[in-house]
Amino acid sequence: MISKVSLKNVASYWNEEAILETDKKYNLIYWLNWTWKTTFSNYLANINNPDYSDCLIEWLNDEKILVYNQNFIDRNFYEEETQKWIFTLRSENKEAKEKINEAKNKIKELRKEIKNDEKNTWLKIELIKKEEEINELFNKSKDKTWKIKENYYSWNLDFCLDWKKWSKDLLFNYLKDLDKKEKIEKTIEELEKLAKATQWDDVKIYDEDEIIKIDFDFSTIEKNSIFNESVIWNTNSQISELISKLGNWDWVKDWLNYIDNNSEICPFCQKKTLTNTLKEEIKNYFDESYKIKVYELERLWRLYKEELNKIEKSKELLLKNDFIKNKENDFELYYEKFLSKLKSNYTKIKDKIKNPSKVIDLELSNEEKNKLNLFLDNIIIEIKNHNSKVKNKNNTKKEIIEDFWNIIRIEYNDIIENYKNENKRLLIEKKQLKKK
């Protein structure tokens, strides 16, 4: 018959299940100290205890389980001090015996003190009280610092507490012996994120080249003097004076796009008012110089539009980066301010092409571009620092541990300093009593 015992969610078997299967009548289980053999025997002795609700024995019927371990000895036996290894059975006897012996020992102590002079007796009592004060101060202080385990423990920072999480005395003694350093800007939350990002097996190395800065200088277009110039027609044309008086030469320019060279019908009034001579006069009105400037406006507009489109497309790609994603609000602010100014200028240039005689003022976008690029520079620095910390994870681990305990030491400074001052005072008083 195969017997099976499984331990889960208790003591050190918290994250995984420990299983013992055997078909032997007698089984010997042995291992190193602190490997939780006692947990195994405690479960067998208390299978109905709620603490072991996730544990299981699959071979039990009506069999009675008997467990003989240290807990059993402490509960049911009493060891005589005068006769080593001689025990008295039953837990109620143990408690009574201990109280009787405690009283007898106290009587012996008091009888000795009665023989001494009254002053010496008082001094001894005061010395005992002083030692009790010292012990009480230590116990209260270590209880307060034990909250570190409750308040600051996490899987990511488990290596910081290390062996100190197993004992109040160990933790308190370690903390009180640390020197208090100047306040550091890091927080426990930041250290936890850093540990998660650098100490786990699946940590990521980022490609800093994915962060593409804005390298196009929009100001070379924005500063172009052509936007402050009224691009006009050939003033020597015979009809220039008429068009100038009418003040609608941009309308005439548009009209050229609709005329049919083989037709005498005006595209606007739909009457036979067009002659070849009139057509030539109107075409000559817009001379080569005018055409060159309009072409230049269109070239600048296309270039501005092309670079603007690149920036619009880059946003989605940049937001895929975890470091930018973590600062998305800042990124959106810099990006939108820059993009908004570019779009405003783009609209003005487009309007200028439609109405070349119109003078426009474009806003320079250098300041917004520089702020966005500075933000991206800082992201690249963060990526480099992260990659360096991952590649040197052991040194990073040491830094995290040092920063962790510096923060804790500062946080618990009042408790530590109060203990040191009070303990120093009590030790001096104890020394004086001993001297007397």
Secondary structure, 3 states (H helix, E strand, C coil): CCEEEEECCECCECCCCEEEEECCCCCCCCCCCCCCHHHHHHHHHCCCCHHHCCCEECCCCCCCCCCCCHHHHHHHEEECCCCCCCEEECHHHHHHHHHHHHHHHHHHHHHHHHHCCHHHHHHHHHHHHHHHHHHHHHHHHHHHHCHHHHHHCCHHHHHHHHHHHHCHHHHHHHHHCCCCCCCCCCCHHHHHHHHHHHCCCCCCCCCHHHCCCCCCCCHHHHCCHHHHCCCCCCCCCCCHHHHHHHCCHHHHHHHHCCCCCCCCECCCCCCECCCHHHHHHHHHHCCHHHHHHHHHHHHHHHHHHHHHHHHHHHHHHHCCCHHHHHCHHHHHHHHHHHHHHHHHHHHHHHHHHHCCCCCCCCCCCHHHHHHHHHHHHHHHHHHHHHHHHHHCHHHHHHHHHHHHHHHHHHHCHHHHHHHHHHHHHHHHHHHHHHHC
